[in-house]
């Protein structure tokens, strides 16, 4: 029923806007149910000596058996560090945890799970280390090839299709015993069996990420970003393939709601960016990222912002790049310049200049976000929020960090980050001329190419508080707190009917 309603909605929107021939277009689902999910950040880094763990869950809210590609990507250049195929039976939930492989800060991330849902390959009882094979050897990139790159990044999941009723689907169902048999669902090459059986994805997936720091007693959660109508066809690959991904979006049409306007845009390939990559990116395009910060001295507060660009690697490499991005991948990353304005809670404001941002990677412009998942670390030079060293970030312990210095008198407030690169501000992401835009208030309709300015970004703010040792009845306890909130955004889209 949910699947039908979403398809009916897409058909209604496309029909209303005058787009014929397709009832399928990718969109960010406001109800957090979709065919594709992005978990903006995982980490096993340490902050203030305490290691983070990241717990990931995905839930199938439908009565179908779904085959899902699960892929962990490191945060510097989006290289794959682990992938596997997951079978979700009706109403099934899968959970896993990313923990440090060892206590050594140079060790990789490590995935463990106690879940019995079928995976291919099966996840060992003791878990599995993340790997650096996708950014070393034949696939070496300009950045360090060390395993500690795998300690932070993000997660993507794509529903490759539905297993229809039959022996393969039955093997994924948990049944009375609580454990599926997984017969026929594991092996080196299943394209002729599992892949050949799949029907198109149906959606209905949602996910959460939990960042937990056991030693400090802090944890917080976020919802995965959910994308509806990612693909109208089954898109199966065996484990170990870089496909499917957002470049596989089919058809390459995006629905973007920017009240009071609704845009439906079709995309063509440009340079290395496929039509699907450009359509998926349109659903995440924002000119500004807005959120709060808190650096109160009394509670020794700190704030990090997660800024993740899930499609960036589909637009650039070491030899070329395509708008809306503005730089190649180098030893400094692929740096995008930003402007930042911050406010306190009483309307006072200030802006940052190049000297206020650190660290500036070698060869990078000031005020840069250089990685696939960059952490913006707010500092005001206080004892609990020192200006240096810049890395690691003070909340998440990130090494992929850009530090923002705010005035010492600005202990709390909000900030606005705008993307300043030429690709983001001038060229933008331009659709095919078949695009349409409707003003829902006036009914005005325009047709022709649509330009989305900014960058495709997701993420959230996370903050911590430390009230020290407190009296808890007859005992003492730590007064450590934390929380997170998704970003707010501004869009810059033309034309605006």
TORDO-877338 format. One record per atom (N, C-alpha, C): residue in one letter; x, y, z. Coordinates in steps of 0.05 Angstrom, whole numbers, plus 5000, padded with zeros to 4 digits. Layout:
TORDO-877338
aXYZ/...
***
This chain:
TORDO-877338
x501749765000/x500050005000/x501750255000/x503850265017/x505550495018/x507050544991/x507850314979/x509250334954/x507350454932/x504950364932/x502950464913/x502550764916/x502250844941/x501751134946/x504051304937/x506551214941/x508851374933/x508951384902/x508351164888/x508351164859/x506051344849/x503851334863/x501551504854/x502251794858/x503651864880/x504452134884/x506352234863/x508352064856/x510252144835/x508752184809/x506952004802/x505352034777/x503852294777/x502552354800/x500952594802/x502652844798/x504952854811/x506753084809/x507753114780/x508652894768/x509652914741/x507552984721/x505152874725/x502952944708/x502153234711/x501953334735/x501253614740/x503153804728/x505753734728/x507753904717/x508253864687/x506653694675/x506853664646/x509053484637/x510053304654/x512153124646/x510852854639/x511052764615/x509852514606/x511952304603/x510952054603/x512651824597/x514051694620/x513851804644/x515051684667/x513551744692/x513251544709/x511951584736/x514051544757/x516551574751/x518651514769/x520751744769/x521251854793/x523252064795/x524352064824/x526952084827/x528152074854/x527452324870/x526952294895/x526452514913/x527252444941/x527852644957/x528252594986/x525552574999/x525152345012/x522452285024/x522252425051/x520352615054/x519952745080/x519052565102/x518052325095/x517252125115/x519451935123/x521851975112/x524251815119/x523951515111/x522351465090/x522151195079/x523051205050/x524751015041/x525751025014/x526850765004/x527950784979/x529350564967/x532350584972/x533350824977/x536150874982/x536451035008/x538550975023/x539051115048/x541851215050/x542251455061/x544951555067/x545051605097/x547051485110/x547751535138/x550051725138/x549651985145/x551752185140/x554452145154/x554551985175/x557151965189/x557251725206/x559551585205/x560351395226/x563151465236/x563751385260/x566451445271/x567151245293/x569751175294/x570851025317/x573251185328/x573351445321/x575451615331/x575051685360/x577051805372/x577051875400/x576852175403/x575352265423/x575252545431/x575652555461/x577552725470/x578252745499/x578952465510/x580252295494/x581152035503/x578951825503/x576551885495/x574351695496/x573551625467/x573451365462/x572851265434/x569851265429/x569151345405/x566451325395/x566051055382/x563650945384/x562650715368/x560250815352/x559650695330/x557250765314/x555550525309/x553050555316/x551050335312/x549250415289/x548850225271/x547250275246/x544950075246/x542550175239/x540249995235/x538850065210/x537649855197/x535949895174/x533549715177/x531149825171/x528649685176/x527049665150/x526049435144/x524249385122/x521349395132/x519849605125/x517149635135/x515049505117/x515949345098/x514049225078/x513948925082/x512148795067/x511848505068/x513448365046/x515248515033/x517048405013/x519648315024/x521048125010/x523748055016/x525548234998/x527248385011/x528848584996/x531848504997/x533248564974/x536148524973/x537348804972/x539048864991/x540049134996/x543149134994/x544249314979/x547149354979/x547849535002/x549649445020/x550549595043/x553449665038/x554149925039/x556850005032/x557850215052/x560050165064/x561450365081/x563550505065/x563650765066/x565650925052/x567251095072/x569851105068/x571551275085/x570951575078/x571751745097/x570852025095/x572552215079/x574952145071/x576652325057/x575952345027/x575752125014/x575252124985/x573051934977/x571551824996/x569251654991/x570051384980/x572451294985/x573251024976/x571750814993/x570850604979/x569450384993/x571350245012/x570450195037/x572050045056/x570849785064/x568249745058/x566949485062/x564249495048/x563549275034/x560749255025/x559948965026/x557348925028/x556148655027/x553248685019/x552048465011/x549148465004/x547548355029/x545448495034/x543748435057/x540948355048/x539948135060/x537248045054/x535348115077/x533448285072/x531548365093/x528848225087/x528048055106/x525447925103/x523248115111/x520748045107/x518548235114/x518748325143/x518548585146/x518548715173/x521148665188/x523248605175/x525748545187/x527348795193/x529048785214/x530948995220/x533748875222/x535749005210/x538548915213/x540049125228/x541749045246/x543349225262/x546249135261/x548149325261/x550949275263/x552349505278/x554749455286/x556249665300/x559049685288/x559949935285/x562749985277/x564350065302/x566349915308/x568049945331/x570949955322/x572850055339/x575650045332/x576549755331/x578249685311/x579249415309/x581049345333/x582649545342/x584249515366/x584349785380/x585749795402/x586050055417/x587950245404/x589450145384/x591350305369/x589950495350/x590550755352/x589150965337/x589650935307/x591650775299/x592150735270/x590750495259/x589250345276/x587850105267/x585350185252/x584250005236/x581850065220/x579350055237/x577150145224/x574550085235/x573949785232/x571949695247/x571349405248/x568349375252/x567149215234/x564249175235/x563548925250/x561748945270/x560748705284/x557748705283/x556548465284/x553648445286/x552948195300/x550648205314/x549447965326/x546847895312/x546348035290/x543947995275/x544147745258/x541847605255/x541847345240/x540847375211/x540047625203/x539147655175/x541347565156/x540647455133/x542647355114/x544247575102/x546847535100/x548547715085/x550347555067/x551247675045/x553147555027/x555447745022/x557847675031/x558547435046/x557547445074/x557347215088/x556547215116/x558547365133/x557647525152/x559447665169/x560347485191/x563047445195/x564047265215/x563147335243/x563247135261/x562347185289/x563847405302/x566447425296/x568047635309/x568047895294/x566547915272/x566448155256/x568548155234/x568848385221/x570648405198/x571948685198/x574548705193/x575948965191/x575249105165/x575149375166/x575049535142/x577649515128/x577549555101/x579949515084/x580649775070/x583249785061/x584150015046/x584849955017/x583749725007/x584449634980/x583449824959/x581349984964/x580150154944/x581650424942/x583650474958/x585250714955/x588250664958/x589050414953/x591950344952/x592350174927/x594950104922/x595649934900/x594650034873/x593149874859/x592149954833/x590350194835/x588950234857/x587050444861/x588050674878/x590650704880/x591850904898/x590851184890/x590351344910/x589551624906/x591651804918/x591452074916/x593552244926/x593652264956/x591652164970/x591552184999/x592951955012/x593451965038/x594851755052/x593351485049/x594951275046/x593751005042/x593450855068/x593650985090/x593550855116/x590750765124/x590650565141/x588150445150/x586550635168/x587850835180/x586351015198/x584351185182/x584551195156/x582551325140/x579851195143/x579750935149/x577250785151/x575850835177/x576950995195/x575851035222/x573451235222/x573051375200/x570751555199/x569951575170/x567351615166/x566251635139/x563251635140/x561951515120/x559051505119/x558151235107/x555551185108/x554450925099/x552250985078/x552250815057/x550050835038/x548750555034/x546150555030/x544750305025/x542850345001/x542850144983/x541050154960/x539449904958/x536849924957/x535149694952/x535449614922/x536649374918/x537149284890/x534749164878/x532849074894/x530448954884/x529048774904/x526848654895/x525148484912/x525348204902/x525748014921/x525647724915/x522747634915/x521647554893/x518847464892/x518547204908/x516147124915/x515646874930/x516946644916/x518146464931/x519546234920/x521646134939/x523245954930/x525245824948/x527246034958/x528146214941/x530246404950/x529046604970/x526646694966/x525346874985/x524946725012/x524046485010/x523546325035/x526046285051/x528346265037/x530946225051/x531746475067/x530646705061/x531346955075/x529447005099/x527146865100/x525146905121/x525946765146/x525646895169/x526646785194/x524946555204/x522446555200/x520746335207/x520546285237/x519446055245/x518845995273/x521445975289/x523645895277/x526145855291/x527546125297/x526746335283/x527946595287/x530446635270/x531346425256/x533746455239/x533246345211/x533946505191/x533446405163/x535546205155/x534946045135/x536845835126/x539045955108/x538346175093/x540146305074/x541046125051/x539645905047/x540345725025/x540045854998/x542245854983/x542245964956/x542746264956/x543146394979/x543446684981/x546346764985/x548146584987/x550946644991/x552646514969/x554846634962/x556546524941/x557846734925/x559746654908/x561346854894/x559946984870/x558046844858/x556746954834/x553846864834/x552047054841/x549246994844/x547547154824/x548847274804/x547347434785/x545347264769/x545947014764/x544146844749/x541946724765/x542046744791/x539946634808/x538546864823/x539846974843/x538647194858/x538147434840/x540147514825/x539847754808/x537747714787/x537647484775/x535647434754/x532847424764/x532547374790/x529847344802/x528647614811/x530247814814/x529348064826/x527348214809/x525348334823/x523648534810/x524448804821/x523349014810/x524149284817/x523949354846/x525649534856/x525449614885/x522649734891/x521849694916/x519249804924/x519250014945/x521650054958/x521850254979/x520950155006/x520450345024/x519550275051/x521750215070/x524250295064/x526450265083/x526850515099/x527550485124/x528550705140/x530850615157/x532550815165/x534850745180/x535550955201/x537150875221/x538251055241/x541150995245/x542551205254/x545251175263/x545451275292/x547051135308/x547351215336/x550351245342/x551151475351/x553951525359/x554051505389/x555651315399/x555651265428/x558551265438/x559051405460/x561651425472/x561351315501/x562051055504/x561350915528/x562751035552/x565351105549/x566851205572/x565751465583/x564851645565/x563851895574/x560851885581/x559551675572/x556651645578/x554951795559/x556051885536/x554452045517/x553551875493/x551151925483/x550351815458/x548251995445/x548051975418/x546052125404/x545351975379/x543052035367/x542051895343/x541452085321/x541351975297/x540352125274/x538751935256/x536952045239/x535551895219/x537251895193/x537351665180/x538551655153/x536851815134/x538151955115/x536752085094/x535551875075/x533051895069/x531651695053/x530851805026/x531351655005/x530751744978/x528751554965/x526451664957/x524451504944/x524851494914/x523851274902/x523951244873/x526751274861/x528751154875/x531551154865/x531751004839/x530450784836/x530650624811/x528050494805/x527350504779/x524950364769/x525450084760/x528049994761/x528749724753/x530449594774/x530549324774/x532349184792/x535249244784/x536949284803/x539749344797/x541649174815/x541748924809/x543248734825/x546248734817/x547948724838/x550748654834/x551548474857/x553548304853/x554648144874/x556248324893/x556948214917/x558548354936/x561248424924/x562348654930/x564948734920/x564748924896/x562348974886/x562049154864/x561549434874/x562549634859/x562049914865/x559250004856/x557849824843/x555149884834/x553249704851/x550749794854/x549650044845/x550450274865/x550250514855/x550650754871/x548750974861/x549151224869/x547351434860/x547651484830/x549951404819/x550251424790/x548351244775/x547251044789/x545350854777/x542450944778/x541951184788/x539251284790/x537751264763/x535451134764/x534051074739/x531051104742/x529751264726/x530851444706/x532151694718/x533751844703/x535152074715/x533452324717/x531352294733/x529452514737/x529252564767/x529252814774/x529052894803/x526653064808/x525353014831/x523253194841/x524453344865/x524453604863/x525553774885/x523353964894/x522653954919/x520654124930/x522054354945/x521654594936/x522754834950/x520455034953/x518754994974/x516255134977/x516555434971/x514655544955/x512255414946/x512555284918/x514955224910/x515455124883/x516054824883/x515354694861/x516054414857/x517354394830/x519754284830/x521354254805/x521453964798/x521153904772/x521653634761/x523653664739/x526053544743/x528253594725/x529453334715/x529953324689/x531253104676/x534153184670/x536052994673/x538853054670/x540152884649/x542153004636/x543952864617/x546752844629/x548352664618/x551152644627/x552752894621/x554552974639/x556353184634/x559153094644/x561053094626/x563753004633/x563552724645/x564652684670/x564652424682/x562152374698/x560452574702/x558052544719/x555752424702/x554752194710/x552552064696/x549952214700/x547952164682/x545352284687/x544252224715/x544551964723/x543451894749/x544752034772/x547452074771/x548852214792/x547852504794/x547352624771/x546452894772/x543652924782/x541952734775/x539152734785/x539052704815/x540552504825/x540652464854/x541752704869/x543852824857/x545053064870/x543053294872/x541353324852/x539353544852/x537653534877/x537053294887/x535253264910/x536653354936/x539353394935/x540853474959/x542153744956/x541653884934/x542954134929/x542054354948/x543954484961/x543354704979/x545554914976/x544755174977/x546655394976/x547755455003/x546155405024/x547055475052/x546355245071/x548055205091/x547555015112/x547355175138/x545255135154/x544755295177/x544355115201/x545455195224/x545055045249/x546055215272/x545855095296/x546755225321/x549555145328/x550755305346/x553255225359/x553055305389/x554455175405/x554655245434/x557355185444/x558555385457/x561255365468/x561355485496/x559255445512/x558955565538/x561255485557/x562455675570/x564655615588/x563655465612/x561255535622/x560355415647/x559955115644/x559155025621/x558654735616/x560754615599/x562954765593/x565154665577/x564054525551/x562354675538/x560954565515/x562654585489/x562154395471/x563454405445/x561454315423/x562054405398/x560254355376/x561754275351/x560954065338/x561853985311/x559453975292/x559954045267/x558054015246/x559053805227/x557353605220/x558053405200/x557053505173/x558853515153/x558253615126/x559053395107/x557153235097/x557753015079/x556653055051/x558252995031/x557453025003/x557352754990/x555052624991/x554852334983/x555352274954/x555152474937/x555552424908/x558052554897/x559752674914/x562052824904/x563852654887/x564452414895/x566352244881/x565352174853/x562752214847/x561752164820/x562052394802/x563152624812/x563552864796/x566452944793/x568252804806/x571052884804/x572952654809/x575352684800/x577552494806/x580152654805/x582352514800/x585052644800/x585652804775/x584052764754/x584552904729/x582453084719/x580053064729/x577853234720/x575753274741/x574253494738/x571953534756/x569753664740/x567353654751/x564953754738/x563253914758/x562154134749/x560354294766/x558054114776/x557154164801/x557554394817/x560154404833/x561854194831/x564354194846/x566454354830/x568454444844/x570354644833/x573254564833/x573954314842/x576754244844/x577253954839/x579653884831/x580553604829/x581153484856/x581353224856/x582253084880/x585353094881/x586453214902/x589353244905/x590153134933/x592653164940/x593553084966/x592253254988/x591053474981/x589553635000/x586553565002/x585753374986/x582953314983/x581853444958/x579253494957/x578053644935/x576553864948/x577954094951/x577054304969/x574954494957/x572854544972/x570854734965/x570854964985/x571155204974/x571155444991/x568355505002/x568355615026/x565755685039/x566055965051/x563756095055/x563556325072/x561956255096/x562456385119/x561056315143/x560356575158/x557856605166/x557056825183/x555856705208/x556656815231/x555556705256/x554256925272/x552356845288/x550757025305/x550756915334/x550657095353/x550057005380/x547057005384/x546156945408/x543256915412/x541757185415/x543257405413/x542057665417/x542457835392/x542557715369/x542557845343/x545257945334/x547257955351/x549858055342/x551057855323/x552557965304/x553557795282/x556457865275/x557757685263/x560457725253/x560957525230/x562857585213/x563557395192/x566457305195/x567157085183/x569856985184/x571457065160/x574057085163/x575857125141/x577656885139/x579456885119/x581156655114/x582756575138/x583656775154/x585456705176/x583956575199/x581256585198/x579756465220/x579356165217/x579956055194/x579555775189/x582155625190/x582155395203/x584555215203/x583554935208/x585154735201/x587754765187/x587154795157/x588854955144/x588654965115/x590554755104/x589454555090/x591154345079/x593154455060/x595454335057/x597554435039/x596354465011/x596654705000/x595654744973/x592754824971/x591354824994/x588454874993/x587955174998/x585755274988/x584955554994/x583955565022/x584055805033/x582955845060/x579955795059/x578755755082/x575855715085/x574855485068/x576155245071/x575555025053/x574454785068/x572554645055/x571654385063/x572854195042/x574654015050/x576353875031/x575753575028/x573953475045/x573553185045/x570653105040/x570252855034/x567552755028/x565852795053/x566952735076/x565652795102/x567552965118/x566953225118/x568653415133/x567153495158/x568653515180/x567553615205/x568353905209/x566354075213/x566854355219/x566754385249/x569154455260/x569454465289/x569554755299/x567554825315/x567355095325/x569155135350/x570655355351/x572455415373/x572255715379/x572655785405/x572856065412/x575356135429/x577255955429/x579756005443/x579655975473/x577555875484/x577355835513/x578755585521/x578955535547/x580355295558/x579055045548/x576455035547/x575054795538/x574654785508/x575155005494/x574855025465/x577255165453/x579655045456/x582055185447/x582155205416/x583655405407/x583955445379/x585755245366/x587655145382/x589554945371/x590054735393/x590954495384/x591154405356/x588454375343/x588454405316/x585954405302/x584754125301/x586453915299/x585553645297/x586553495322/x584953315333/x582253235324/x580153435332/x577853415320/x575553585328/x574853515357/x573653705371/x573353675400/x570953495408/x569053455390/x566753275397/x567152995386/x567652975360/x567752715346/x570552615343/x572552765350/x575352675346/x576152645317/x574852795299/x575352765271/x578052875263/x579352725244/x581852825231/x581152965205/x578752935195/x577853075170/x576453335178/x578053525188/x576853745203/x577654015191/x575754195192/x576254485187/x575354625212/x577054785224/x576454925248/x575455205243/x573355295256/x572255555254/x572655705280/x573955935279/x574356095303/x572256305305/x570556295326/x568556505331/x569556685354/x568356915357/x569257105377/x568956985405/x570757065423/x570656955450/x568057035464/x566857255456/x564357345469/x561957205457/x562357055436/x560156905423/x560256615433/x559056565456/x559156295468/x556956115457/x554956225445/x552856065434/x551356225413/x549856085396/x548356225375/x547956045351/x547956165327/x547556005303/x549356105281/x549655945261/x551556015239/x550355935212/x551356065191/x550556015164/x553055965147/x553255725135/x555455665117/x554355675089/x555555835071/x554755835043/x557155745026/x556455605005/x558555494987/x559355704967/x562055744964/x563055974950/x564655904925/x564955654918/x566455574894/x564955654869/x566455684847/x565255764822/x563155564812/x563755304816/x561855104807/x559255124822/x559355194848/x556955204865/x555455464860/x556855684856/x555455944855/x554856044827/x556455974808/x556156084781/x554955874762/x556355654758/x555455444739/x553055294750/x553255194774/x551155044786/x550654774773/x548554644780/x547754384769/x545454444750/x545854414724/x543854504704/x542454264692/x539854274693/x538254044682/x537954064652/x536753864640/x536053864612/x533754064608/x533254134583/x531154334578/x528354224582/x528153964587/x525453844592/x524353914620/x525854044637/x525054094664/x522654274666/x521054244687/x518754414692/x518854514721/x517554744725/x517354854752/x514554964756/x513354904779/x510654994784/x510655144811/x509455384812/x508955524836/x506255434847/x506355294870/x503955174881/x501955384891/x502955624897/x501155834907/x499755974884/x501256034863/x500056194841/x499156024817/x500155784816/x499555604793/x501355654769/x503155854771/x504955914748/x506655674742/x507055624716/x508655404706/x510655504686/x513155414689/x515255474670/x516455214660/x517455224636/x518954994625/x521655084615/x523554904615/x526254974606/x528254884627/x530754924622/x532954844640/x532654974667/x533254824688/x533254924715/x536054914726/x536955114740/x539655124752/x539355104782/x540654904794/x540754864823/x543554954832/x543755154849/x546355254858/x546955154886/x549455134893/x550355024918/x551754764914/x551554584934/x552754324932/x550854114944/x551053864935/x549353644947/x550553564974/x549153634995/x550253605022/x548153495041/x548953325060/x547353235082/x548953245108/x547753225131/x549253225156/x547653325179/x549053385201/x547753465226/x549753595244/x548753725264/x550353855286/x550353665310/x552653635323/x552853485348/x554253655369/x553253665393/x554453825414/x554553675440/x556453745457/x556853615483/x556953815505/x556153725529/x556253885553/x557653725575/x559153865592/x560553725614/x560153885639/x558553775657/x558053905683/x559753795705/x561753625698/x563553525718/x562253315736/x563353265759/x562453065778/x560153185794/x557853045794/x555453135808/x554852945831/x553253045850/x552252875872/x549652745863/x549552485863/x547152335855/x546252175879/x544552285896/x543752155920/x546152125939/x546851885946/x549151835963/x551651775947/x551451785921/x553751715904/x554551965887/x556551925871/x557352135852/x557052025824/x556552205805/x556252115777/x557352345759/x557852275734/x558752465715/x556452615702/x556752875700/x554653045688/x555253095658/x555452875643/x556052905614/x553552875597/x553153055578/x550753055562/x551553095533/x549753035515/x550253085487/x547653065471/x547753165447/x545453145429/x546153235401/x544253185383/x544753265355/x542153365343/x542453505321/x540153615306/x540953635277/x539053555259/x539553585231/x539853875222/x541353915200/x541754185190/x539154295178/x538954565178/x537054705162/x538554795137/x537054855116/x538354925090/x536855155076/x538455285059/x537255465039/x537755355011/x535855404993/x536155324965/x536555574948/x537955534926/x538055744905/x537555614878/x535155644868/x534255504844/x532955704825/x533755694800/x532555864780/x531755704756/x529555764742/x527855994747/x525955954772/x524856164781/x522956154804/x520256254795/x518556074786/x515956164775/x514156294796/
***
